[in-house]
Amino acid sequence: MSDRIELPYHSTSTDAAHSVPPKGELGPLFVAAIAAFATYFCMHGFRKPFTAGTFANEQWLHLGLKSTLVVAQLLGYMAAKFIGIKVISEMPARNRGRAIIGLIVMAELALLGFAILPIPLKIIAMVLNGLPLGMVFGLVLAYLEGRRQTEALSAALCASFIMASGVVKSIGQWLIVSGGISEYWMPAIVGCLFFAPLFASTWLLSKTPPPTRQDIAMRAARREMTSAERRNFLVAFWPGLTLLIIVYSAVTIMRTARDDFAVEIWRDMGMAEMPSVFAISEFWVAILVTGFHAFMIWIPNNISALRLTITAMCLAFALVIIASIGQSAGWVSAMTFMVLCGIGLYVPYVAFHTTIFERLVAISDRPSNLGFLMYLADAIGYLGYSTVLIFRNTFPNPNVILPQYLGTLICGSTLSVIALFLAVAYFMRRIAPNSRQ
């Protein structure tokens, strides 16, 4: 028996007009994009502000306190990803909105604990902060998947985590530098600022209409998955999925390190105590990356979309390598490096959220949903990042971030390009030739 997969009609449509919804559908989809952006943007008000602090000269068990706090939150976040492989892929649509609100309340209570508890318990509070927040993305994404316009909708969602991190860190550092707020109370205060808009945007998101018949015809129906369906999907595509998860893990390590240690990276490049630089650099990254991925809705053929996206990912990794070498040699400014590095990392990172897994589900002709694949990849990616953080404290002079980070960018990007070439070769062989047109 051949191991090639014959794809259903919906996955091979080449009528570009089918990607454009009737005018009556545009309004609800536009509202859904705004609501998804706002909901996940606000979530970052509960997750990222603490990284604006440096917690200089503070340690726990001879480890740098900031690195310990980052690892603690990440452990909770990572645990949520493993739990979410089952919970998110099985959650009924009617429960999503209430779940988002409940998770955010839990995260804010953990931040209050972080503010008032002694250092050993502050670390536990950060674990409890990351645990509920790790579930939010999958719940928001579930409202957007399985549509002809999913790339555009998901690109808006991804723009939120590109921009929000810089904005909330700017707010957090402003509260510390200008407001005199302690590094321990600042995260809870920033979270309080985002409560009301998060509730409003979640309510609006819950009104998103389900995919239309034409969406289902082109992108396949999305529903809750059973454990047997998850296992069957993995067995069918494990070589290609393994390669893609290697790439996703590498880009997660590089992107998250850039995010969590932005203060230290800017400092090492001579731009300390400038809160605005976070938001400025991430604004340009978000505009360029979001625009590119939103364009993918005009490519209804799933195979063509995958090929173009993987090509763009390889070029993006090449940009990261060039920018890293340029920064090492002093050829590019700090702002230029951060923008180029951001574009080069977020193009592949966002591609997994908007196009890669979305189109793979559409062409697989197997029961699946985007939440399952995203949480599988996220779980492995954050496990890798947690390992890197733990061993980082054993490096000589761990407080100097930039040299280590530049080396990580060059090695990780090179590995990713190789894995992408192997992955695309696998999936093109695995898919029947007559389905590639």
Phi, psi and omega in degrees: 000134179291146177266008177282152183250122174277125186269148178290168185304322187297336186272358184237013180296139179239014179275102184298332181298333180294345180278348182258118183285157173302158183303327181294338179270341186295319182301304179300324180291322178296317178297319179298319179297315179296316181295319179295316177302310184294319181298312183284330173301312181295326178304324181294340175294345178255349185252315194262343186303325184298336180287350175286341175277155178256337182048046186298140176063014177253136184225162172220120184054043178066016175251146176302132186295319182296315178300322179295318179293319178298316179296319182299311179297321181294324178298318176295317179297317180295318178300322178297325180293318178295317177297321183293337176308321178269308189294312183292318182291342181254353188287128176294149183301325185294341184263355189296311184300312179298323180296318179301311181298314180299320180294320180294319178300317178299319181295320180292322176299322177295323178293325175296320175297321177301325183288324191252344185273157175293166190306313181301323180280336174300322180295318177296322178300323179289328173298315181289338174286316182289329185300307179289325183294332180294345180271342192293317186301314181298325179291320178291315182298328182298333177289341190252340189284165175073026180238158176297337182254018184302320180302316180293317179295315180290328176297321176297319177298315181291329175301330181295316182281342172288313184279320189297320183302314178294320182294311183292329176290325175297317177298314181298316180291327176297318178298324179286311187285313185260331183266350179071019180279141180290156180296339182275326179274335184306315181300319180294322180293316177299318178302318179300326180295335185260000183300304186299310179297329178293317178299316182295315183291327177293319177300316180295319180297324181293346178270004180298128179290155179290166177302148179279174178299321180291324174303313182295323180296325184265331186241001179077149179291142177245130180211177178296146181253147172270167179297324179294321179293321177297316180296317181296322179295317180296317180298321183292326189233021191301323180297312180293319179296323178299315179297317179295322180290329173299314178298314181298321179295317179297314182289330175296316178299313183292316181292316184289325175297318176300323182285308186290330184245030179301319180302313182289324179294314176300318180300315181294339176264008174086025181233057180278155174055044175232084186305329186290338186295329180298310183291322182296311182296320184284337177298312182291324176299313182297317182299310184290315183291317180297317180299317180297311185288329176296330179299337186294345177294340180277002177244088184289335180289119187294323180292315179299319180297319178295317180298313181296319182294317180293324174299314179297323178296318179297318177296323179295318178296324176298321177298320178299316180298314180297315180297322180293316177296319179298319178292320179298323182273354181079021182274338183235151180286168179299313181296316179299316179299314183294324179290312180297317178297319179297315178297313183296331179271323184281334176301307177290324181296313180290329180302322178296323182284329187258320193237308190303300182288326178300313181287327177296319176298318182296323184267352187287335184057033177228148177301125179194170172212164186293325181301320180300308183292321180295319182285330173297311180293317180299318181300314180291319181298314180287332173297317177297317180294321178299319179297317179299316181296319180297316182281342180299325181291348177269354181287155172297134178051063184293347180283346176265109190271320194303310182300318178297319184292319180298319177296321178297319180299314183293314181292315182295321180291320178297314177301320183294320179298316179299314181296324179294319177300317179293321181294315182293325176297320180296310185290328177291329175284325185287337184261136184302140182304323183286355178264000184271353186286000000 
